[in-house]
């Protein structure tokens, strides 16, 4: 008898094969569990429910059941509403000759849905930053403007200081953070310059703190690291305590400043816990955070100032958070390099003398071993390295204060006296002298002299922030412009391309012999590829004799 043809292939297999598959599956699951354990992700615990010994168990179960019923009813109502909207849409599509009077309720519903959608759309991060900053300024009695001691004048924002003065009876205090990265003489000069306007505190935040809620083992007879020591904490505590005594009620202290000046690090140092997020990247704090120091003093952490695009290229490179602004690494690093002393930069990075920024980045990439895929020096990587070191808390550079002091336009003599009233300035001066003695700063010869670009303008009002178009719309507009120009655009593009090529050739000619050798090596690769293409195009039957 002929065997009937099976419709589907049989899934039967030998026991050896099945056991082998099961073994592989077990090994895979074991590997996943091991990786999850390393990452610290444990299995979610099952809900044990309400124990029998708990009081009012029946009432709790009844409430849970009622809550579940309400959620089901709400889902059912939403489902019915969606069905009604779909029916209305179908009727409109089926009857195109509907009068405008019948369309009015549909338009109203459509408008409501549209309003809901617009509310749900996220605002731009810059506008959210401005809103949160205004909240902190309005809620604070004392505001600590954190300045980077390497460039204190460049970290001051006249627009924010003016808004604080206009806000009423609010006090402004300057905090010179990262004081260990500048020479002591320069730090004393800046302290003498700034204390003529506002109370100034010398500070050095601690970078290594225990995480909140985690237990750490206490080791005896252990010398603390340099980065673990916090300097200036006692002076700031006493300053805030003296103001709270004169104020005779609980005070709120807002911490403000440009990105990467160490606002969150100062709060963590005062609290001696890792409460606020800190890191190398800029713009980590995105909303107001309330941190109670004690029963009478509460600290408010704020997002950073928004830099105005009207500032110089150096100010934009140093003060713009990478998460908000699309910073081009080569342009930003070139702007920073133009303001630094060339001789000291050469000594600090141990590279040969350079004529332009491109030559410096090439030498730095060769020195640090940064290479592209083809083998040439990674110029962009070297620029990012310089930019991250300059904005981070490791590179020591300093600026000279202005030779003559003059009060800024938003401060008058009456405002300066009001700002100093309520603080014990004599005790603050003694504490600052102790802090300067405790700080072990770098030598003047090992630091890089930097030319400050002056006060950095910021944006406070949301209306001053320009609306940013999505990338797709930008590309479409650019394409429309290019098509509208027609042949002119292509000619201009060719001219620009030729000019760019000529500039690139001049730049590469200015580079040392190693970079030219790398370029010749790349050209040889291109010639080899062309030769291979010619070999592939050879027709054996036609050309062979």
C-alpha positions in Angstrom: 0.0 0.0 0.0 1.3 3.5 -0.9 2.1 5.7 2.1 0.0 8.9 2.1 1.9 12.2 1.7 2.1 14.2 4.9 1.0 17.8 4.8 3.6 19.0 7.4 7.1 17.9 8.2 7.3 15.8 11.4 8.8 17.5 14.5 10.1 14.3 15.9 13.8 14.1 16.6 16.3 11.7 18.2 16.7 11.8 22.0 20.3 12.8 21.6 19.4 15.9 19.6 16.6 16.9 22.0 18.8 16.5 25.1 21.5 18.5 23.4 19.1 21.4 22.7 17.8 21.4 26.2 21.4 21.5 27.5 22.2 24.5 25.3 19.0 26.3 26.5 20.0 25.7 30.2 23.5 27.0 29.6 22.1 30.1 27.9 19.7 30.8 30.8 22.5 30.3 33.3 24.7 32.8 31.4 21.8 35.4 31.3 21.3 35.0 35.1 25.0 35.4 35.7 25.2 38.6 33.7 22.1 40.0 35.4 23.6 39.3 38.8 26.8 41.1 37.8 24.7 44.2 36.7 22.8 44.0 40.0 19.4 43.3 38.5 17.6 40.8 40.7 14.3 39.0 40.0 11.2 41.1 40.8 9.7 39.9 44.0 6.2 38.5 43.9 3.4 40.3 45.7 2.9 38.3 48.9 -0.6 39.8 49.3 -2.2 40.8 52.6 -1.3 38.4 55.4 -4.1 36.8 57.5 -2.7 38.4 60.7 -3.1 41.9 59.3 -5.9 44.0 60.8 -8.8 45.1 58.5 -7.8 42.5 55.9 -11.3 42.3 54.5 -11.6 46.1 54.1 -8.3 46.3 52.3 -9.3 43.5 49.9 -12.6 45.2 49.3 -10.9 48.5 48.4 -8.5 46.7 46.0 -11.5 45.0 44.3 -13.3 48.4 44.0 -10.2 50.0 42.5 -9.9 47.2 40.0 -13.5 47.6 39.0 -13.1 51.4 38.5 -10.1 50.9 36.3 -12.0 48.4 34.2 -15.0 50.8 33.9 -12.6 53.6 32.9 -11.0 51.4 30.2 -14.5 50.4 28.9 -15.6 54.1 28.7 -12.5 55.0 26.8 -13.1 52.2 24.4 -16.7 53.4 23.8 -15.5 57.0 23.2 -13.0 55.8 20.6 -15.7 53.8 18.9 -18.0 56.8 18.7 -15.2 59.0 17.2 -14.6 56.3 14.6 -18.3 56.2 13.7 -18.4 59.9 13.3 -15.4 59.8 11.0 -17.0 57.1 8.9 -20.3 59.1 8.6 -18.3 62.1 7.4 -16.4 60.0 4.8 -19.7 58.4 3.6 -21.6 61.7 3.4 -19.3 64.3 1.8 -22.2 66.8 1.4 -22.6 67.5 5.1 -23.6 71.1 6.0 -21.1 73.2 8.1 -23.7 73.3 11.0 -23.4 69.6 11.4 -19.6 69.8 11.4 -19.4 72.3 14.4 -19.5 69.7 17.2 -16.9 67.5 15.3 -14.6 70.5 14.9 -14.9 71.3 18.6 -13.9 67.7 19.6 -11.1 67.9 17.1 -9.9 71.1 18.6 -9.9 69.6 22.1 -7.9 66.6 20.9 -5.4 68.9 19.2 -5.1 71.0 22.4 -4.4 67.8 24.4 -1.7 66.7 21.9 0.0 70.1 22.0 0.1 70.0 25.8 1.5 66.5 25.7 4.4 67.5 23.4 7.5 68.1 25.4 8.9 71.6 25.6 12.4 72.4 24.6 15.0 71.7 27.3 16.2 75.3 27.3 12.7 76.6 28.2 12.4 74.0 30.9 15.8 75.1 32.3 14.6 78.8 32.4 11.4 77.8 34.2 13.2 75.8 36.8 15.8 78.5 37.3 13.1 81.1 37.9 11.5 78.8 40.5 14.8 78.5 42.4 15.3 82.3 42.4 11.8 83.1 43.6 11.9 80.4 46.4 15.4 81.3 47.7 16.3 83.8 50.4 20.1 83.5 49.7 21.6 82.6 46.3 25.0 81.0 46.0 26.5 81.8 42.5 29.1 79.2 42.0 32.2 80.4 40.0 35.1 78.4 38.5 38.2 79.8 40.2 40.1 79.3 36.9 37.9 81.9 35.2 35.7 83.6 37.8 34.7 86.6 35.6 33.6 84.3 32.7 31.3 82.4 35.1 29.3 85.4 36.1 26.0 86.2 34.4 24.9 89.8 34.6 21.3 89.0 33.5 20.8 86.6 36.4 22.4 88.9 38.9 20.2 91.8 37.7 17.1 89.5 38.1 18.1 88.7 41.7 18.5 92.4 42.5 15.1 93.2 41.1 13.5 90.2 42.9 13.5 92.0 46.2 15.2 91.3 49.5 17.5 88.5 48.3 21.1 88.0 49.1 23.8 87.0 46.6 27.0 85.2 47.7 29.9 84.2 45.3 31.5 80.7 45.8 35.0 80.2 44.3 34.9 76.5 43.6 37.8 74.4 42.2 40.3 76.6 44.1 42.9 73.8 44.1 43.4 74.2 40.3 44.8 77.7 40.4 48.0 79.1 42.1 47.6 80.6 45.6 48.7 84.1 44.5 46.1 84.2 41.7 43.4 82.9 44.1 44.2 85.7 46.6 44.1 88.3 43.9 40.6 87.2 42.7 39.3 87.1 46.3 40.5 90.7 46.9 38.8 91.7 43.7 35.4 90.0 44.2 34.9 90.7 47.9 34.6 94.4 47.0 31.2 93.7 45.4 29.8 90.6 47.2 30.6 88.2 50.0 33.0 85.6 48.5 33.7 82.1 49.9 36.8 80.1 48.9 35.7 76.5 48.4 36.9 73.1 47.2 34.3 70.4 46.8 34.9 66.8 47.7 34.5 64.3 44.8 34.5 61.0 46.7 31.5 60.6 48.9 29.5 57.6 50.1 26.2 56.9 48.2 23.0 57.6 50.1 21.5 54.4 51.6 24.6 52.3 51.0 26.8 51.0 53.9 30.5 51.3 53.5 33.2 49.5 55.5 35.1 51.8 57.9 38.8 51.3 57.6 41.0 52.6 60.4 44.3 54.4 60.0 43.7 55.3 56.4 45.0 58.5 55.0 42.4 60.4 53.0 43.0 61.1 49.3 43.4 64.7 48.2 40.1 64.6 46.3 38.2 63.4 49.4 39.1 66.5 51.5 36.6 69.3 51.3 37.9 72.9 52.0 35.7 75.9 52.9 32.7 73.9 54.2 33.0 75.3 57.7 33.3 78.9 56.4 30.1 78.5 54.2 28.2 76.8 57.1 29.1 79.7 59.5 28.1 82.3 56.9 24.7 80.7 56.3 24.2 80.2 60.0 25.0 83.8 60.9 22.5 85.0 58.2 19.8 82.5 59.5 20.3 83.9 63.1 19.8 87.5 61.9 16.9 86.4 59.7 15.4 84.6 62.7 13.5 82.0 60.7 14.2 79.0 58.4 16.0 80.1 55.1 16.2 78.5 51.7 19.5 78.7 49.9 19.6 78.4 46.1 22.7 77.2 44.2 23.0 78.6 40.7 25.7 78.9 38.1 26.9 77.9 34.6 27.3 74.2 33.7 30.2 72.2 35.1 31.2 74.7 37.8 30.4 72.2 40.6 26.9 73.2 42.0 25.8 69.7 42.8 29.3 68.8 44.2 29.0 71.7 46.7 25.6 70.4 47.9 27.0 66.9 48.3 30.0 68.2 50.2 27.8 70.2 52.6 25.5 67.1 53.1 28.4 64.7 53.1 26.4 62.3 50.9 26.0 61.6 47.2 22.5 63.1 46.9 22.7 65.2 43.7 23.9 63.6 40.5 27.4 64.7 39.5 29.6 63.7 36.5 32.0 64.9 33.8 29.3 65.6 31.3 27.6 69.0 31.4 24.0 69.7 32.3 23.2 66.7 34.5 20.9 68.7 36.8 17.7 69.3 34.8 15.2 70.3 37.5 15.0 71.9 41.0 16.0 69.5 43.8 15.3 70.2 47.5 18.0 69.1 50.0 17.5 69.8 53.7 20.8 70.4 55.5 19.2 70.9 58.9 16.0 72.1 60.5 16.7 75.7 59.6 18.6 75.6 56.3 17.3 74.0 53.0 19.4 74.0 49.8 17.8 74.1 46.3 19.8 72.7 43.5 19.1 74.3 40.1 19.8 73.6 36.4 22.5 75.6 34.7 22.3 79.0 33.0 21.4 79.1 29.3 24.2 80.8 27.4 23.2 83.4 24.9 24.4 82.7 21.3 25.7 86.4 21.1 28.7 85.5 23.3 32.2 84.9 21.9 33.2 81.5 20.6 35.4 80.8 23.7 32.5 81.5 26.1 30.2 79.3 24.1 32.7 76.4 24.1 33.4 76.7 27.9 29.8 77.4 29.1 27.5 75.5 26.8 26.3 72.1 28.1 26.9 69.3 25.5 23.4 67.9 26.2 21.7 71.1 25.2 24.0 72.7 22.5 25.3 70.8 19.5 29.0 71.7 20.1 31.4 71.0 17.3 34.5 69.7 19.0 37.1 71.2 16.6 35.6 74.7 16.6 35.2 74.7 20.4 38.7 73.4 21.1 40.2 75.9 18.5 38.5 78.8 20.2 39.8 77.7 23.6 43.3 77.2 22.3 43.4 80.7 20.8 43.0 82.3 24.2 45.7 80.1 25.9 49.4 80.8 26.2 51.1 78.7 23.4 54.4 78.1 25.2 52.7 76.8 28.4 50.3 74.6 26.3 53.3 73.0 24.6 54.9 72.3 27.9 51.7 70.9 29.5 50.9 68.5 26.7 54.6 67.7 25.8 54.2 68.2 22.0 56.3 70.2 19.5 55.6 73.8 18.8 52.6 74.4 16.5 51.5 77.1 14.1 47.8 76.6 14.0 45.1 74.6 15.9 45.0 71.8 13.2 48.7 71.1 13.6 48.3 71.0 17.4 45.4 68.5 17.2 47.4 66.3 14.8 50.4 66.3 17.1 48.2 65.6 20.2 46.5 62.7 18.3 49.9 61.2 17.5 51.1 61.7 21.0 48.0 60.1 22.6 47.7 57.3 20.0 44.4 58.5 18.5 43.9 57.1 15.0 41.2 57.0 12.5 40.0 53.9 10.7 42.4 54.4 7.8 45.4 55.0 10.0 45.6 58.8 10.0 45.5 61.0 13.1 42.1 61.5 14.6 41.9 65.3 14.7 38.3 65.4 16.0 39.1 62.9 18.8 42.1 65.1 19.9 39.9 68.2 19.9 37.3 66.4 22.1 40.1 65.4 24.5 41.3 68.9 24.9 37.7 70.3 25.2 36.8 67.7 27.9 40.1 68.4 29.9 39.6 72.1 29.7 35.9 72.0 30.9 36.6 69.2 33.5 38.2 69.4 36.9 41.7 68.2 36.1 43.5 70.8 34.0 45.1 73.7 35.9 44.8 77.1 34.2 44.2 80.6 35.5 43.2 84.2 34.5 44.4 87.5 35.8 41.8 89.8 37.4 41.2 93.2 35.9 43.7 95.9 36.9 41.2 98.4 38.1 37.9 97.7 39.9 34.7 99.3 38.8 31.2 98.3 40.0 29.1 96.6 37.3 26.1 98.5 35.8 23.5 96.3 37.6 25.1 97.0 41.0 25.2 100.4 42.9 26.8 101.3 46.2 23.5 100.9 48.0 22.9 97.4 46.5 26.4 96.3 47.5 25.9 97.4 51.1 22.5 95.7 51.2 24.0 92.5 49.9 26.8 92.5 52.6 24.3 93.3 55.4 23.4 90.3 57.7 26.7 88.4 57.1 29.6 88.2 59.5 32.3 89.4 57.0 35.2 89.4 59.5 34.7 85.8 60.4 34.3 85.0 56.7 37.7 86.7 55.9 39.4 84.6 58.6 37.9 81.4 57.3 38.9 82.2 53.7 42.5 82.7 54.9 42.5 79.3 56.6 41.1 77.7 53.4 43.8 79.3 51.2 46.5 77.9 53.6 44.9 74.4 53.6 44.6 74.2 49.8 47.7 72.9 48.0 47.4 74.6 44.7 49.6 74.1 41.6 52.8 76.1 40.9 52.6 79.1 38.7 55.0 77.6 36.2 53.0 74.4 35.7 49.6 76.2 35.1 48.5 77.6 31.8 47.7 81.3 31.5 44.3 81.9 29.9 42.8 85.2 28.6 39.3 85.5 29.9 36.5 86.7 27.6 34.8 88.7 30.3 31.2 88.3 31.6 29.1 85.7 29.9 25.6 86.8 28.8 22.8 84.4 29.6 19.1 84.0 28.8 16.4 84.1 31.5 13.2 84.8 29.6 11.7 81.9 27.6 10.6 84.3 24.8 14.3 85.1 24.1 14.9 81.4 23.2 14.5 80.7 19.5 12.3 77.8 18.4 14.4 75.0 17.1 13.1 73.1 14.0 13.4 69.3 13.8 16.2 68.0 11.7 13.9 66.6 9.0 12.2 70.0 8.5 15.6 71.7 8.4 16.8 69.3 5.7 13.6 69.8 3.6 14.0 73.6 3.8 17.6 73.3 2.8 16.7 71.1 -0.2 14.0 73.5 -1.3 16.5 76.4 -1.2 19.0 74.4 -3.2 16.4 73.4 -5.8 15.2 77.0 -6.1 18.7 78.2 -6.9 19.0 75.7 -9.7 22.3 75.9 -11.6 23.6 78.8 -9.5 23.6 76.6 -6.4 25.5 73.9 -8.1 28.1 76.4 -9.4 28.4 77.9 -5.9 28.7 74.5 -4.4 31.5 73.6 -6.8 33.3 76.9 -6.0 32.9 76.2 -2.3 34.2 72.7 -2.7 37.2 73.9 -4.6 38.0 76.6 -2.0 37.6 74.0 0.8 40.0 71.7 -1.0 42.5 74.4 -1.5 42.3 75.3 2.2 42.7 71.7 3.2 45.8 71.4 1.0 47.3 74.5 2.5 46.7 73.2 6.0 48.1 69.7 5.3 51.2 71.4 3.7 51.8 73.2 6.9 51.8 70.0 8.9 55.0 68.1 9.8 56.4 65.3 7.7 54.6 62.5 9.5 51.2 63.7 8.6 52.2 64.1 5.0 53.5 60.6 5.0 50.2 59.4 6.3 48.4 61.3 3.5 50.7 59.7 0.9 50.0 56.3 2.4 46.2 57.0 2.1 46.7 58.1 -1.6 48.6 54.9 -2.4 45.6 52.9 -1.0 43.3 54.8 -3.4 45.6 54.1 -6.4 45.7 50.4 -5.5 41.9 50.3 -5.4 41.7 52.0 -8.8 44.1 49.5 -10.2 41.9 46.6 -8.9 38.9 48.1 -10.5 40.7 48.3 -13.9 41.7 44.6 -13.5 38.1 43.7 -12.9 37.0 45.6 -16.1 39.5 43.6 -18.3 37.6 41.4 -20.8 39.7 38.2 -21.3 37.9 36.9 -24.4 38.1 40.3 -26.3 41.6 41.5 -25.4 43.6 38.2 -25.2 45.4 37.3 -28.4 
